[in-house]
Amino acid sequence: MTPFYSIGRHTVVRSVSWLRIKRALFSTKFMYSNSVPKDLTRLTLVPLFRQILIPVCNNVTCIVQVKYVHEGAGIESDSELEEAAEEGIDLYNESETFSFRNILYPISEDPLIKQLNASTSVQDVFNFIKGYKCELDGQLVSQAVIILWDLQKIFYKVNVLNLYQNQVLSSLLNPYDILNNYINEVSGHPDFGMLLHLVSQWNEDMSVDALTATILYLNKMGVDVHHPVMQKLIDRCEYMLESCGPRFPLTALSRFTVAVNSGRGLWRVLVSKMTLPRILTESCNSAEEFRLLTICLVNICQLVSNSVLNAYKSKADSLVERGIITAQDSKVITKAVRFLNYPQWSDQNGASTQRLLLVLKGSICGISPKDLVALHKVFQTHLEPADIVDEMHDAATQFLSQVEDERISSNPLAFQVTTDLLSCLVSFSSPTQKLALEKLAQRHVEGCTPSSLPTLFKILRQLKTSNVKLCDAFWSRTLQCMENIPEEREDYKLFRVTHRYMHFNNNLGGTYRHYELERRLIHWLWHEVENGTAGVMPSKFARVASFILAYGNIGQARSTVSESTLTQMVCKVDDMAPQFNKTDCVYISRGLHIGTTFGCQRKGISSRLLSVFTNVDTAMNNCALQHLKEEVLSLSDINKITKAYINRRGTCDTQLFEHLIKRHENFSGAVSSRGLRDVSANLLAMNCLVPGTVDQLVNYVVENGDHILGDTVVKLLYVCYCLGYTPTQTNSFFSVASGIILRDKERLQGLILIQAAIAFCFFHHLPEDLVHFIFTVDFLERLDEEVLNCYAKASYPVRVRYTMMHLNRAVCLDYPETDIPWFHEKYCQQTAALESPKSSPFHDDVRQILISVMGSEQYVQVNRYSPYFYRLDFQVLLNKDKVPVTLRHQGDSNITRIAILLWGEDAYTNGVTQLRGKQQVKRRHLEMLGYRVIGISSSVWNSMYMAEPTAKTDYLRQKIWPPSQDGFVQHHYKKS
């Protein structure tokens, strides 16, 4: 089996068979002699003098994609906000038509510069330095560094990328194994040491651009920034930063920030802080200047404050509005939106990100696969603009088909480098493509590498697969990589795996378990607590505690956590609680929710489990109250606190719930598609109506229209229906929503479309096109297939069938002109036969009082069904004289049918109290069917007023015989 190695903290690659290729690629004869070995050819590039000796070698056995990890602090969403890539100058992918050797001295007529530019090998450069040692100056020394870097770039392109003629694969591959060996050979040569000495000698003779280029490219050629020569150059650069002021070029500034930030530690931050004021004063009047500015900020992102970020967004918006940034600047746009998408501030940058992405509308198919993958990750964070979804889908399809056409799909390497493209395709595919994509995903899992596991996780989660074997294969492969590669067990990688696993459980209805993976992860996590920083850093310990709470099997005989470990964990949670941030609370609350769910599935919750969870729950409630006291909370902050609250408890009778409602009414910052989805889900889970917040979300949909995805709009539309709330911008909202949903109807899940149609019915705005789309044989067959291949077999088919029945009934009653038949009669009969008689203290009490009011039990029908199968708690019949009659008289003329419905607390919304949408529809439909509907609220029935001896009797009598009816007096007289 081919081993894996870690190159640095952020890079994971598969090994290459160096025994077979090192002699050809890194021969000293190749690099240090003027003769051409027999196994080498001379490659001619443009311009003609740019020639280098290139080895002919086809023995590369393995080459894979490399991923970089940006370790900025931030929250991971349920769909997991994956690592943001480190940005820098795209050193190996510049245009070949660009004469890089002229970057510093483009119009130089110096014969020595021209001779140096004609170098075709590394040895040519070294020979020049030795031959003209007495004539060298700052220009020639810096140009020698430029030439060496240019040769390294050409080596990379020809010897690595050109081995793979497929353009899609070569644009995604970053095979640094081969390159690192080249760098080691060159930088280890004695003549390279002589060059470093000359750089140190002539650094004060270099221009600002030459100086920063020398720092950057020496670093890229393997010279560490802590090398004495590099430190001398950096000191010189700092001095020039202070002395030159505004005259310090942006090109030089970008190179300097990239070079300085290639290392780790506080030192680079202290150096970088000098560049920040200079960056802020830089004017941007071109796309190229904006690109350089972005590179600077990317590399000092730890120092970027809100004011700096806002200034950057203002520059971006201005360049877009003036038409300076266009679709031709796709790489600049990609770099900018990736920077704006860093997790620590992505929720603040939705509007600017959307504007930049919309510039690419109509041109997505012209961007590179690498940029497409990057844009897709940004889109998954913000879920907008929807305008580019079809283009991204078409582009991903096109790139993948190129791989298929060139017969590379049988190569395991193609699976690794096309995983990201497959993720793009899965995100935007229709439910009908699920099976084909699942088979393709299975092939990728079988040949995956550690670097492709995060993307494969997203693919499997988006597919919502019910294939347990596929899930087992993925998590077993994850465990295998972690066991075999120590670097895969570093704390931040452990936390990512635990996060993915905890949210993967949403698939299969939360029933999936990989017990061996859980056991090993808990062992490694607690090792980090005892031997690493996870035991002292709250943000890290929150990850550990959440996973142990979820999968530690606390209180069971087969618990994977010892009693001492459990005690330490609870004590640490209590101690660190005041230091937990909002994200930490989300993690721990998620662990409580999963652990409670599994605990309830057993015969009973153990006292130990109850004790632990009660202590942790109390600590989390205190944390939430502390965060809610903050003066300014963004919508993202409120969503985190609310999500944590829902995961822990979900009830609404606490002080915390009241605080949450108040903060929903007064959040700061802008709305986004991601925020809209989260708020909608939270309000629905809490059954909470906050009219001001809902209207803000509705206004966002109306104003942004086509930029929003259909499923996002449906979530808000369905919340309005469930909470029974009619938005202020009713007509505008429903017009925009219907257009968006019809646009995306082929891509939306069947259940989502049905829910949208039900909501439209409630508001009397059901589009006729949507009716005729849903009630067709094609859609019903698609729905059957969706149910057959769904992920939650125990619940999803039932939900789909039940919701479809509700829609069928609503359309028959509210839109009879559509001629849609009622085809759920048999389904309702079967369901009714399985239902047990409704009974509760509330129900029994009302029944007894109702019998006394009506005079006899024969006049009270219990648990009846109306036409179209609405269940009635009680039914009473009155004749034309308003006198009660038995059921056998229901066919008589002038009979008044009264439906008495009992509404518990869950029939009303929290926050602003009103009847929920489902109950409102039921009342409306029953009235359409000829019933007079009497609703009895449990809160009214059990109120203090009703404790009076005759209060309940009088209440029911007045509901059945209102005082305005003549029959009320007559019947009351007879009863007396």
N, C-alpha and C positions, 0 to 999 in steps of 0.2 A: 504494500500500500504506500502511495506517495505521501511523504510527511508534509506538514505545514510548518512554516516559520513565521515569526513576527519581526517585521522590520520597523523599529520604532514603536511608539505607543499606538499610533493610529493606522498602521498599514498591515494588512494581512494578505499574503500571497502564497501561492503554491510553489514548491521548489522546482527548479529546472535542473535537468541532468547536466551539471557542469562538467562532469568527466568527459562528456561527448562533445561539448562545444567550446569549452574555454580555450583550448589551444588555438582554434580557428578565430575566435572573436577577439581574444586579448593577447595575441602573439606580440612579443616585444619587437619582433622583426617587422610586424605590421605598423606599429606605432612609432618606432624610433629609427627607421632607416629609410633611405631614399629609394631603395629598390622595391619592386613589386613582387611579392611572393607568387608562386604559381597558382595558388588557390584564391587570389584576389583579382578583382577587376577594377578599372578606374571608372568612376561614375561622373558623368558630366551634368552639371546643374546650371541654372541661369543665375547670375551671369557666367560666362564661359570660364573665367579664372577661378570660380569656386569649385575646385575639384578635391576629392578626398578618396583615399584608398578604402574600398569597402570589401569585407570578406564575403565570399559566396558560401553560405551555410544554410542548409535546410534541416538541421538536426535539432531544432528547438522542440522539445517534447511537450511543454506545457506552458501556457501563458494565460493569465486571468485578469479580471477586473480588480482594481484597487479602489477602496473607498477610504475617504478621509472623514474624520469625525470632528465636528466643532463642539467643544465641551462647554458652551455657554449654558448657564443655568436657565431652566425653564420648565414649564409644565408639559407633561405628556397627556394628550387627550385620550379618549377611549379608543380611538382608532390608532393611537400611538403616534405622537409627534416624533418622527425619527430624527436621527442626527442630521444637523445641517452641515453641509460640506464646507471645508475651509476654502476661502477664496484667496486668490492671489493673481499674479500675472500669469496668463496662460502660456507658460514658457515653451511648451513643446508643440503648440498647435497654431503658431502664427502662419500667415499666408506664405507660401513658398515664393511668391513673386516679390516679396519684400526683401530687399537687400539688407540683411541685418548688419552686415559688416560696415555699412555706412551710417549706422545709427548715431554715432558721435561726431564723425567728421565727414558729412556727406559731400562736400565740395572741395575736399582737400586735394591739392596738387603736389603735395610732398611726395617725392619719389620713394622714400622709405615707407610711408603709409601704403602706397600702392603696392610695393613689393610685399609688405606684410599681408595685405589683403589677398595676395595671390597664393598664399599658403594652402596646400592641399592635404596636409597631414599634421599631426601633433608635432612630429619631429621637425617639420619645416619651421614651425613657430619657435621651437627651442633653439634650432640652428641660427635663426635670425637674431634671437636675443644674445646668443654667445658671439655671433659675428659682428654685431654692431653695438657691443656693450658700451663703448666709449661715446657713442652718438645718441644714446637713448635719452628720452625725456619723459615727462608725464603723459604726453599724448601717445607716444609709441608704446609705453608700458600698459596704459589702459586699453589701447587697441589690441595688444597681444592677448589680454584677458578676453576681450570681445571675440577674437578669432577662435580661441580655445573653446569658448562657450558655443560658438556657431558650429564648430566641428562636432561637439558633443550632441547638439541638436540634430545634426544631419545623421550622425551615427544612430541615434535613437530612432529616427524616422525610417531609415533605410534598413538597418539590421533587425529592427523589431517589427514596426508596423507594416513594412512592405512584404514581410513574410506572409502576411494575410491580405490577400488581394481584395477581400470583401470590405467595402468602404464602411458598411454599418458596423462590423465588428471592430475594425481598426480605429474607428472614432470613439469606441467605448473602452477599449483595452488600455491599461496603464501598466505595462510590464516592467516594473522597476528592478526586478532581479538582475536582468542582463545589464541594465544601465548602471547599477551600483558597482558591478564588477569592473566596468569600463572606468568609472570615476576613481575607484581604488587604484587601478593601474596607473592612471595619469597623475593623480595627486600624490602618489607615492614615489614618483620618479625624482631623482636628484635635481634635474633641471627645473622641475616645478618649484622646488624649494628656492632655487635661484631667482625665479620669477617673483616669489613672495618677498624676497629681500629687496628686489628692485621696486616693487610696489611700495614697500615701507620707505624706501629712500626717496622716491619721487612723488609721494602723495600730496605734498604741498604745492606741487607744480600742476596738479590736475584741476580741471574745472569742476563745478558742482555736479554737472551731469556725468562727467567721467568718473568722479569720485564715487558717486552712488551706484553707478553701473558696475564699477570694480567691486564694491562691497557685495552687491547682490549676486553677481555671476561667480565670484570666488566662492561664495557660500553655496551656490548651486553645484559647484564643482567639488564640494566636499570639505571646504575649509570652514571650520566651526566659528561662530561669531565670537567665541571666547579666546580664539587664537590671538596672540599678542599683536600680530600685524592687523588683524581685523579690528581689534580694540583701538589701535592707533588711528585707523581709518574712520571709525565711528566717532572718536573724540574730535577728529578734524571736521567731520560732518556736523556735529553738534555746534562747534564754533561757528561754522559757516551759516548754520540756521539762525544763530543769533545775530551775526553781522550782516547777512544779506537781507534778512527780513522779507518784504514782498518780492524781492528779486530772486528768491529761491524757487526754481522752476517746479511745477507740479509733477513733471516727469521724474525729476530727481526725488521729490518728496515721496512718490509712490514706491520707487525702488527702495528707498531707505526704510520705509515702514515695513515692507515685505521682508527685507533682509534681517532687520532687528527682531522682528517677531517670529523668526523661524525657530528660535529657542524657547526655553521655558524659564519660569522664575520671575521674581519681582524686578530684577534688573531691567528686563525689556519694557516693563510698564513704566519705570522711572525714566527710561530713555524716550519712550514713545510720548510721554506727556508733553514733551517739548514741541512735538509736531502738531498737537491738537489746535492751538491758537492759530497756527499758520494755515491749517486746513480750513478752518472756519472762515477766514478772511479771503479765501480763494474764490474768484469769480469763475463761473462756468458758462461758457458761451458756445460750446460744441459738445457733441456726443463723446468725442475722445477725451475731453477734459473731464466730463462727468464720469467716464469709465475710470480715469486715474483717481478722481476723488473717491469713488466707490472702493477702489483697491485700498486706499489709505484708511478709510473708516473700517473696512472689513478687518484689517490687521491690527487695529487698536480698538476693537469693539468693546473691550472691557472698560474703556474710558468714555464711551459714548453715552452722554446724558440725554434726557428728554429734549432739552433745548437744541442740542446738536442734531438729534434725530429729526426734529421738526424743521430745522434749517435745511437739512438734506432733502427732506420730502418737498419742501417749498421749491428747491432748485429743480427737482425732478418734475414736479407739476408744471413749473414754468417752461421747461424745455419741451415738454409734451404739448402744451398749449400753443407755443410758438412754432411748432412743427420742426424743431431742431432735431429731436429724437424721432426717428421714423422706423418703419418696419425693416429697413436695411440695417438697422443697428440692433439686430436680435441678440447678439452676444452681450452688448452693453445692457440691454433690458434684462436678460437672464441674470447677469451678475448683480444688477440692482435689486431685482425682486427676491433673489436668494438672500441678499443682505437684509432686506426688509422683513424677511420671513424667519429670521433668527428667533428662537422660542421666547427669549426674554422680552421681546417687544412686538411680536407678529400681530397680536390682537389690536395694536394701536395703528397699524399701517394698512388696513384693508382698502381704504379709498385710493391711496397712492399706488398700491400694488395693482388694483383693478385698472386704473388709468394706464399704467405701463403695459399691462397685458393686452388691453384693448388696442394698443398701437399695432400689435401683431395680428389682429383680426384680418383674415384673408391671406395671411402669409405663413401660417404655421407649417404648412407642408414643405416650406423652403428652408426650415431650420435644420440643424444637425440633430442626429439621434441623442447626443449628449445633452444638448440644450432642451430637447423635448422632454427627456427624463427629469431634468431639473425643473422645468416649468410645471410638469405634472405634480411634483412634490409640493410646489408652492400652491397650486390649485387645490390640492387635497387639504391643505391647511385652511384656506379661505372659502373654498366651495364657490368661487366666482372668479371671473365672469363666465356665465354659461354660454356666452356667444362663441367661445372658442372650443367648446367640448367636441362638437362633430369634427372639427379640423384636427384636434389632437387624436381622436379615435382613428381618423383616416390616415394620419401620419404614422401612428404606431402600427397600423395594419400594413401600410406600405413598406415600412422598414423590416418588419417581420417577414413579409412575403419575399423581400429581396434575399433574406437569409435562406428561405426555403428554396427559392429559385436557383440559387447557386449551390444547392446540395450540401450545405454546411450543417443542416439541422441534425444529421446523424452524428456529428462530432460533439462529444460532451462539452467541449469548450463553448460551443454556441449556446448551450443551455444556460451557462453561467452568465455570459455577456448579454443575453437577451431577456434575462429575468425582469429587468427594469422596464423594458418595452412591453413585456407581457402584463406587468402591473398597470401600465397605461391603458392597455386594451381592456383588461378586466373592469377597470373603474367605469368605463363608458359603454360597456356592452349591455345588451338587452337580456332579460331572463331566459330567452329561448336559446342563447348561446352558452348557457351555464355548463352543460354536460361536456361539450367539446373543449371548453376552457379548463374544466376540471381534469380531463385526461392530459392536457398539455401541462398543467401544473404538476401532475403526478410524475411526469417525466423529468421535470425540473427538480423536484424533491429528491429523486433518485440520484441525480448527479450534482447536487448542490455543494457549495463551499461555504465556509463560515461567513464570508463577505456577502453572500446572496441570501442568507437566512432572514434578515429583516424584511427584505422585499417579498420573499416567499410567504412570510407571515401575513403581510398585507394582502397578498393574492388570495390566500386561503380564507382569510376573514371576510374579504369582499365577496368571495364566491358563496359564503355561508354554506359550506359543504356539510353534508351529513355522512360523508365517507369516513368512517372511523379508522379504517386501515390507512387512509391517506394522512389523517391527523396523527396517528401513531408513528407513521414513518417520519413525518416532519419533526416531531418532538424527540423521537429516538435519535434522529440525526443531530439535532441540537445538543442532546446530552452527550453523544459520542464526541462531538467537536470540543465540548467543554472539558470532557475527561482527558482527551488526548493532547489538548493545547493549553498549557497553563495560562497563556496570555488571555484566553477567552474567559478566564475566571477572575479577571480584574474587577474591582468592585463596580465600576460604572457599567461594565458589560453584564455582570450578574443582575444588576438592577433592571437593565433593559429586558433581559430574558424573563425575569419575574413579572415585569409589567405586561409583556406580551401574553404570557401564560394566563394571567389573571383576567385579561380582557378577551382572550380567545374563548374562554368558557361561555361567553355569550352565545357562541355557536352551540348547536346541539341542545339548546334550551338550558344551558348551564350544567349539564350532566357529565361533560367530558372530564376524565381524570387520567393523568399519567403518573402513577404513584411513585415509580422509581425516580422520575425527574423531580417530583416534589420533595422526596426524601433527600436527594443529593443537593438540591438547591438550598434547603433549610440548613444542611450541614455546612455548606460553603458560606452561607450568609452569616451564620453565627460565628464562624471562624473569623470573618471580617470584623464582627463586633469585638471579639476577644483579642485579635491580633492586628487589626487595622484601624482606620479612622471612623468606621461605622458606629463604634461605641461612644464616640464623643461628638459627632456631628449630627445634629437633629435631622437634617434633610436626608442623610443616608440612613440613619436609624429608622426613620419613618418607613422606608422601603422594606427594611428587614422585618419590622413589626407587622406590617400589613400582610406580608406573605405568610408569616407564622400564624397569625390570627386566622387566615383563610384556610391554610392547608396543614396546620400542625396537628389536626385531629385532637384538639384539646379536650380532656375529660374522657377520652376513650382508652380502652385497653391497648389499642395499637397506636397510641399517640407517638408522634415522631419527635416530640419535645419533652425533655426531662423536666421534672418539677422545679429544680433549681434554675434552669434556663427560663422557665415560665415566670418564676418569681422575679428574676432579674429584669426580664422584659417589661413586666408591669411596672416595676419601680422606675425603670428608665423612662417609660412613657409618662409617668407622673412627673418626674423631674424635668423632662424636656418639654412638657406641654406648653409652657409659656413661650418657648422658642420656636414652636412649629409654625410654619407659614401656611397659607391657604392650601397650597399644593400638597403639603405634608398631610394635612387633615383629610384631603380627598383620598390619598393613598390608604391611610389607616382606616378610614370609614369604609372604603371598598373592601378591605380585609375583614372588617366586622360583618359586613353584609354577606360575603361569601361564606364565612365561618358559621354564621347564624343559619343560613340556608341549609348547609350540610347538616348542622346540628338538629334542625327541625325535621329533616328527612329520616332521622333515626327515631327510635321508640320514644325517647325523651331526652331533653337537654340536661346534661349532668350539672350538678351543683358547682363543680369547678369551672366549667365553661361559663355558666351564668355569672359567677363571681368575677372572672377575668373580664368578660365582655361588659359588665356593669361598670367596673372601674375605668376601663378604657373609654367607654361611651361618655361617662361623666367628664373625663378629661377633655374629650373632643368637643362637648357642648360648651365647656368653659372657654376653650380656644376660639370657637365660633363667635361667642358673645364678645370676646376681646377684639376679634377682627371687625365685627360689625360696628364697633365704636369708632373706627377710623373715620376721619372727617371726609375723605374722598375715596369712593369705591367705584371702580369701573364695572361695566357690565360683565366683563370676564371674571372679575373678583367675586361679584355676587353669584355668578353661575357656579363657581368653585365651592363657595360656602354652602349654597343650596344643594348642590350635588352631594356633598359630604353629608348634609343633614338627611337627605332622602335615603342615602345608603345606610345610615345608622338606624333611622327610626321610621320616618314617613308619616308620623302622626302630626296633628296640628293643634295640640292643646298645651303648648309650652310657650314660655317667654321668648325662646329663640325663634319660634315660628312668627310671632308678632313682629319681632325685629326684622326678620327676613322680608316680610310684606312691606314694611316701611322703606327698606332699602331698595326694593324693587321699584318703588314709586319715585325714588330720588337717585338713580344711578347717574354717573358722569360718563362722558365719552360717547363715541358714535356707535351706532348699531352696525352689525355686519351679518353676513349669511350664517357664519359659524355661531355668532352670538344669538341670532334669531332661532336657530335650531335648538341650542342649549336652553334658552329661556322657554321656548315652547314645550320642550320635554319636561322641564322642571315644574312649570305651572300645571301641566297635565298630571304629573306624578303627585303633586301636592293638592290637586283639585282646587287650585287657588285662582281666583279672578282678581286681577289688578288692572282695571280698565285703562288707566293712563299708560301702563307699560304695553299692553296689547295694542293700543292705538299707535304707539311709537313704532312697534314692529310692522303694523299694517302700513303706516306711512312710508316706511323704508321699502316695502314691496312695491307700493304705488310709484315711488320716485325712481326706483332702480329697474323695475320692469323686467326686460329681457335678460338682464345680467344675472338673474337668480335661477337656480336649478328648480325643476318641477317638484322634486320630493321635499325641498325646503319650504316651498310655498304650501304644499299639502299639509305639512306639520302645523303651520300656523292656522291654516283654514280649518283643520280638524280640531285644533284647540278651541277656536272660536265656537265651533259647533258643540263640542263636549261641555264647555263652560256656559253655553247658551247665551253668548255675548254677541251682539250686533255692533260691528265697528262703526266709528263715526263716518269714515269714508266708504260707505257700503258699496255704492255702485262702482266707483273707481277700482276698489280692491277686487271685487268679484270679476270685473271685466279683465283686469290685468292677470289675475290668478287663473281664470279659465283659459286665456291665451297661452300662458306658460305651460299649463298642464297638458293642453292639447298638443303643444309643440313637443313635449317630452313623453308622450303617451307610450311610445314603443319601448322606451328605456325604463319606465317605471314598473315596479312590481305590481302584480294584479291586486293585492290587498290595498296598496297605497291608492291605486286608481279608484277602487270601490269606496274607500274612505272619503276620497275627494268628492265623489258623486253624492254620497250621503250628506256631506256638509253642504254642498250646493243645494240639495233638496230642502234642507232645513231653512235656508235663507231664500228659497224660491228663485234661485239663479242657476238652475241646472242647465248647462249647454246641451242643446239637442244633439250636436255632434258627438259629445261624450256618451250620451245615452245610446246612440246607434253604434258606437264603437264597442261599448261594454256588452250590450245585449246582442252579440253575434256568435255564430258557431265558432269562428276563428278564435275569438277572445276566450270563450268558455273552454275550448280545447287547450289553449295556452294556460289557462288557470288550472286545469286538471294536471297538466305536465308540471307546472310549478309546485302544486301540492304534492305530487308524486316524488319530486326530487328536493323537497324542502329540507331545511336543517333541523327544525324542531318538530319531529314527527308526532309528538304527543299533543302539541298545542296548536301549531300553525294551521293544519287542515281544518280543525274545528273553528278557528277564528275566521278563516276565509269563508267557509260555508255559512256560518252564522251572520257575518257581515253582508254577504251577498243576499241572504234572505231579507235582511233589513232594507237593503237598497231596492230589491224587487218590490217589496211592500210599499216603500215610499214612492216609487215611480208610479205604481198602479193607482195610488190614492191621490198624489199631488199632480201627476201628469198623465191623466187618463187618455189624453189626445195622442200620446205616443203609441198606443195600442200594444204595449208590452204586456204579455200574459202573466198571470200569477202562477208560477210553476214550482212553488215551494210548499204546496198544501200537504203533500205526503211527508216531506221532511219535518214540517211543523207537527204533524200528527205523531210521528215517531219520537220527536223530541219531547212532546207533551206527555207521552206515555211513560217516558223514563223519569220525568220530574216527580219529586216527592211533594206531597201537600205542604203548602207554605204554613209555617207555624212559628210563633215567637210570642213572648209576653205582650208585646205591643199588639200583635195581630189578635191574640186571644182576648185581650181586654176590649178592643174595638168590637169584636164579634159579639161579646156578651152584652155590651151597651146597645149595639145596633139591634139585637134581637128584642131587647126590652123596648126600644123606641118603636120598632115595627109591630110589636104586639105578638109575634109568633116566629119561631125558627123557620117555618115554611116559607116566609116571605124574604128570607135572606139566603141568597145563593153564594157559596164560598168557592174561591179559586176557579172561576169560570174563564172561558176564552171567548173573545170577540171574533167576528169575521176577520180574516187575515191574522188571527192568532196573537192578539194582544192579551196578555194575562191580566185578569181583573181580580183584585183581592176580594171584593164583594160586589154583588149585583143585586139591586132591588128594582121592582117594577111597580109603577103606579098607573092606575087606569085614568080615564078622562076626568074623573072626580077627585083625582089625587089620592086615591085610596090604594093601599098596598094589595097586590094580587100575586098569586103563585106563578111559577115558571110556565105552567100550561097555558097561561093567557098571553104569552109573549107575542103570539101571532095576531092578537086582536088589534083592531084599529084604535088609534089615539092612545097607545100605550107609551108611557115615558120610561125609557130605560136609563137607569142611573148606575154609573160605574164609580165605585168607591175605591180609590187608590191610596195605599199607605206609603208615605215617603219618609224613609229614615234619614239619618244625618248625611249619608253619602249621596242622597238625591239632590243636595244643595251644594253650592260652591262655598269655599272658604274665602276669607278676605271680604269681598263684597258678596253678601249672601243673596243668592237667587237660585231658582230651579235650573238644574242642568239641562243641556240641550236634548238629551235622550228622553227625559221626562216631558219636556215641552212638546216634542214631536208626538209622543204617545198621547198626550192630552188632545193635541190638535187633530190627530187622526181619529181618535175615538169620537170626537165631536162631529167630524165629517161622516162617521158611520152612524150617527144619530143618537149618540149617548149624551147625557148630561153628566159631566165629570166632576166629582167631588174629591179633592185631594186633602189628605189629612197628614200633617207634619208631626213627626214623633216629638219634636221639641215643643210644639204647641200642646199636644196631647198630654205630655208629661210635665207641663209647666205647673207652677205653684197655683195659678188660677184654677186649673182643672182639678185641684185637690178638694174643691168644694163638693158637697154630696151630690148635687144635681147638675153640676157644671158640664160634665161630659154628655149627659143625656140631653140637656138643653142645646149644647153645641151641635150634636148630630141632628136633632129635630129641626133646628133652624137651617142647617145645611140642606136637608131633604125637602123641607117645606119653608122656603124663605118667607118672611113676613109679608112681602108684597103679594103673595098668592092667596086667593080666597080659601083655597083648600086647607091652608095652614090652620085657620081658626076652627073650621068645621072638624077637622081631624083631632085637633087639640081638645075640642069640646067632648068628642066621643071618647077619647082616651080618659078624660077626667071623669 
